[in-house]
Amino acid sequence: MGRRVSQGTAPDLPCAPPPHIALSSCSLRMTLLHVQGHQTRAGCGWRRKICLRGGGGRGSQSRARCKEPCPWMVQVPAPVGMWEEPAFPRASYPLADCAGLLVSSGWAPCLPVWTLTVPAHLSLFCSSLLDAWTVFNPPLGSLVLQPQRRFGVVVVGVGRAGSVRIRDLRSPNASSEFLNLIGFVSRRELGSIEEVKQISLEDALSSQEVEVAFICSESSSHEDYIRQFLNAGKHVLVEYPMTLSWAAAKDLWELAERKGKVLHEEHVELLMEEFAFLKKEVVGKDLLKGSLLFTAGPLEEGRFGFPAFSGISRLTWLVSLFGELSLVSATLEERKEDQYMKMTVCLETENKSPLTWIEEKAPGLKRNRHLSFHFKSGSLENMPNVGINKNIFLKDQKIFVQKLLGQVSEKELAAEKKRILHCLWLAGEIQKHCCSKK
């Protein structure tokens, strides 16, 4: 039989604790002290132990003692506490609506399976801890999270991005445990994709089961889809650019705030290994001048927007690396009969350092970035091979789920919104400059 542990107390644990220990309190808060792998040989198999520490609060003496170190040590303090782990930002996660935390473990000679049922706003954080624990302590067994809340999701558009989103939603991973893929919306009659059913836009908007929309259609349709789903009371994740104008994006963000819904614009370029490398390289350095050239095949402007919008991920790189920028000049060279386009944009940092951004597209041009940054302390010419970008859409999905669960601070949300709106405003100004010179 399991033992029920009340708030602020813990039982004396025998050398071989019971296989089920349940913690239950509607106002419980807990502090995770540490996760540390440890094994001892006991009888015919490996034995793992659980230590529960409790008493009068943080720093109190434990009433439960194990004779050996334990991999999982949990403190059950009196009224206040927090989850803490050195590898993650320190933050407080109250368990005011906790229905219970159940830790189930099998014992020797089998490897254990741990099942934790926690409130939605804690589960993703716990999952990150458990993922790290599994990596460093694989012999301890497997860990399973059962979130109390799952959000019904519909994917709108099943091109490249939409197909990746469906794949990630169907794959077993920490963030997908909070998302339940209901179906997809497409203008084409596809019936189903990998057992995921096609549903109409009208059904997606009206369904109480659908709580989240992933907008993965062409850029020109983003604004209309976002507006419809927000007005229907759904949270929205949208591929960049959110809209093809600053004014429309600002209006949609205000709508999301009035509705109390999450509006998240994907920026996987900020999750790439290349960007992580650049971010480290430019920290603390004084920029003298820089340039970023991007080449690729042509894009249809009617579907993906003016080049400053379809290429906004490069602009986002520059703003994220060097802060808000001002526009000096912009020109657009086109040969429509050859499907050739070259946009040249001259920007300036707050310290008046010049930055040149060039987008060049034509049939046969390989997708590539060429960069050159000159600092007072040296130069960076082109991008070294810094590794393969793995699961960047899945990483973006995790950020979105953190927003759904209220795990992103208001300060971070405001900074992200400011950056996105600034880039959209710049893109609009670039378009105006280029069109005025035609």
N, C-alpha and C positions, 0 to 999 in steps of 0.2 A: 504493500500500500504506500502511496505517496504521503508526504508530510506537508501540511499547509503552514506557510510561514507568514505570520502577521507582521504588520509594519513595525519596524524597530526591534524585532527579535529574530533570533535564529536558533535552530535546534543544535544539540550536540550531535555531530556526525560520526558514525562509526567508521572503521577503517574501510569497509565496503559499503558506501551509501546506497540507499534504495534506488532502483532504476528510474523512478519518476519523482521529481521534486517540483511542486507547483507553488508559485508565488502569486498571490491575488490580493489586490487592494484597489478600490476605485479611485484612490487619491495617491497612489504609490509613485515615488520618484526613486531613481536608482543611480548609483555611480559605478561604472565599470572601472575597476582599479587597473587591471591589466590582463592581457592574454599572453600566456607563456606556456610553451609545450613542455611536458614532462611525462616520463613513463617509468614505471617500476615493474619488475618481474614479480608476479604474484600467482602462485599456484601454477596452472597450466597455460596461462595466457597473459597478455598485457592488461594492465588495469589503469584506468583513468579516474581521477577524483575530482569532486566539485567542492569548493569552499564557499560557504555563504557567510558573509560577515555582517553583523548587525549590531544594534545597540542604540546609543543615544545620539547618533549623528556622525558627521565627518570626523575622522580621527579617533573615534572611540575604540575601546578594546573589543576584540571579537569574542563573542560567546561561543562561537563554533570553531573548533580547532581540528585541523587534519594533521596527522603525523608527518606528512610529506608535502612538498610543494605541489600546487595544482595548476592545471592549464586555464581554468576559468574561475576567477574570483569576483564575486559580486557583493557589493556592500548595500545593505538595505537600511538607509538612514532614517531618522525621524523626519519631520515633514519636508525638508528641502534637500535637493541634490541635483546632480546633472550627469549626463553621459559625458565622459571625457576620454580622449585618446590622443596621444601626442602627435600622431600623423595627420590629424584633422583639426580644423578650426575649433577652438573652444566655444561651446555654445550650450545653452540650457534647453532641454527638451522635456517639458512636464508631461507626466503620464496621467493627467487629470481624467481622461476618458478611457483609461486602460481597463480592458475587460479581463486582463490577466496575462501573465508571462509563463509559458509552459516550457520547461526544458526537459526533454525526454532523452535518455541515453541508454544504450545497450552496454553491457559490460563483458569482461573477458569470457571466452577467448575471441569474440567477434569485435570488429571495429564499430564504434558507436555511430548512430545517426542522431544528430541534434535537431530538434524542431522548435523554433521560437515563433510564437504568435504575439505580435506586438501591434500597436496602433500604426496607422498608415504614416503619420508624420515622423515616426521613429524608424520605420522598417528599412528605408534606403540607407540611412546612416549606419544602422546595425549591419546591414548587408556588406557595406564597405569594410567594416571591421572584420567581419567573418571571412570575407574574401582574402584579406591580408593574413588572417590567422591560418586559413587553409593552405596558403602558399608556403608559409614558414613552418607549418606543423602538419604536413600531409598524413603522418601516421595516426593522427587523432581521429580520423574519420570524416564523414561528410556533414554538411550543415544545410538545413532547409528552412527558409523563411516563409511564413504564411501570413501575408498582409491582411488586415481586416477590411481593407477597401480596395476595389479595383475599378478603374475608370474605363467605361466603354469607349472604344475608338473607331472612327471611320477614316479611311485614307482616301483623299480626293485627288485623283490623277495617278495613273500607274505607269508612268514613264520610268526613266532611270532612277530618279530619286524616290518615287512612289514604290517601286519594286524593292528597293533597298529598305525602305521603311517597313514594308510588309514582312520582309525577311527578318528584320530585327525584332519586330513585334511578336513573331512566331517562335523566335529562338529563345532558349532558356537563359535568362540573364537577370541581374538584379532589378533593373528598372522595368523590364517587361512584366515582372510579377505584379506590377500595379496597374497594368494596362491590359484590357481585354479587347482584342480585335474583333469587331462586330462585322465589318465588311468593307467594301471599297466602292467608290463612285467613279464612273468613267462615262465619257460621251460615246465610247464604243460599246457595242453589245458583246461582252466577253463571258457572261454567265458566272464563271468562277475562275480563280487563280490559286493553284495549290490549295484547294479545298476552302478558300476564302470566298464567300459569296458576294456577288455584285448586288448593290441596292441602289435605289433611285435617290437623287438629291433630295426630293421631297420627303422621303421616308427617313433619310439621315437627319434632316432638320427637325422633323416632328417627333422622332423616336425619343422616349424617355430613357431608353437604354444607352443611347449615344450621348456621351458627355464631353467628348474631345474630338476635334477634327484636325487631321494632319493635311495641310494644303500643299500638294506637290504638283500642281498643274503649272501651265506656262505663266510667266510673270504678268502678262496682261490681264489675266483673270483673277489674280490674287485679291485685289481690293473687293471685288463683288462677293467672292466666296467668304472672305473674312467677315464682311459686314453681315451677310446672311447668317453665318453660324454664331456670331456674337449676339445678334438680335434674337436668335433662337435659344440663347442661354448656354452656349457651349464654349469650352476653352479651345484655344486655337494655337497650333504650331504651324508656322508657314516657312517655306523655303525662301531664301533671299532672292531678290529684294521684296520686302513686304508689299510695297506699292511702287508705282512709277512716278510718284510725286511726294514731296515733303508734306504738303497740306493734307493729302489723303491719309498719310501715315499718322499724322498728329491727330486727325479726327477719329481714326480707328482706335488709337490708344486711349483717347478720352472716352470713347464708347465702351471699351473693355473695362476701364476703371468704373464707369457708371454701373455696368452690369456685374461688377465684382468677379471678372473672369481673367484668366491668364492669357496674355497675347505674347507669344514667343517667336522671334524671328531667328531662324537657323543661321549660324555662321560657322560652318565646319572648317573654314579656312583658318580660324583662330585655334583650332584643335589639332592642326597639323604639326608634324615634327619640325618642318622647316620654320614655321612661325615661332615655335618654342625656342629653336636655336637662335633666330634673329632677336627675339626678346632678350635673351641673355647677352647677346653680343652688343646691343645698343644701350643697355642699362648704365647710367652714369657717364655716358660719353656725350661730348658736345659735337653736334652735327655741323659740318661745313656746307656740304651739298650732297644730293643723292638723286638716284634715278631708278625707276622700275619699269621695265618693258615686258609686256605680256603678248605672246603670239598664239594664235589658234585658228581653226577653221571658221568660216563665216556663220553668223547667227541671224535669224530673221528678226528684224527690228519690230515688226508688227506683233510678234509673239513674245519677245524677250525684252523689248524696250530699247531706248537709246543706249549706245555703248557705255555711257557713264553709269547707267543702271545695271545693264547686264554684266558689267565688269566691276560692280561695286565691292566685290570681295577684295580686289587689289587696293581700292581706296580705303577699305576698312583696315587692311594691313598697315598702310601708311599712317592713318589716324591713330591706330592702337600703338604703334611704335613711337610716334613723334608728337602726339597730342593734336589738338584741333588745328586745322589748316585754313588758310585763306586762299582764294583763287586770284591768280595774277592774270592768266590768259588761257585760252583754249581754242584749238583749231581742229577741223575735221576735213580730212582728204578722202574723197570717195571716187571709185570707178565702178559704178553699178554693173556695167556690162561684164566686168571681170570679177564681180563680187568681192572687190577689194575695199578695205576701209582702214584708215589710220587716224586715230585721235591722239593729239598731243596736248597735254595739260600741264601748265606751269603753276605750281603751288608754292606756298611759303609757310614756314612754321611761325610760331609766336615770336621766336628769336630772329626772324627774318632770314632763316636759312632756306635756300631754294631746293625744291623737290620737283622732279619731272616725272610724270606718269604717262606712259604711252601704251595704247591698245592697238595692235595691228592684226588684222584678220583677213584671210584670203584662202581659197582652196589650196590644199597641199601644205599649208603652214602647220608645223608641229606645235602642239600645246606645250609651251615652255615659258619660264620666267628668267629674265636676265636683270640682275640688280647690281647697283654700285653705290655704296655709301662711304663717304669720306668724313672722317672725324679728326679732331685736333690730335688725337692719340694714334691715328692709323687709318687704314682703309679696309673695307670688305668688298671684294669683287666676286660677284656670282655666288651661287649657293652650293656649298659642299654636299656630298651625299650624307644625309643625317639619319637615314633609316626609312622604313616603309610606314606609311600612314595606315594604321589599323583601326577599324571600327570607329571611324570619326562620326558617322551618323548615329551610332549607338551611344557614343559619348555625349552627343548633343541631346539625344533622347533622355539620358540620365539627368542632364541639367534641367530639361523641361519637367521631368517628374519631381525633381527637387522643388521647383516652383509650385507645382500642384500641391505638394505636401507642406508648403510654407517654410521650406528650409533655406531659402535665399533671403538675405537681409534686404531691407528697404534701401539701404545705401547702395548695395550692389545693383539692385533693380533700377534705381534712378540713374546710376552711372552708365549702365548698359543702354537704357532708353535715350539718354543724352547723346551717346556715341552714335547710335543708329540714326537718330533724327539729324545729327550733324552731317553724317555721310550722305543721307538722302537729300539734304539741303544743298550740299556741295554738288551732288550729281545733277540736281535741277539747275543750279547756276551754270555748270559746265554746258549743259544742253542749251541753255539760253545763249551763252557766248558763241557756241558753234553755229547755232541756227541763225543768229543775227549777222554772221559773216558770209552766209551762203549767197 
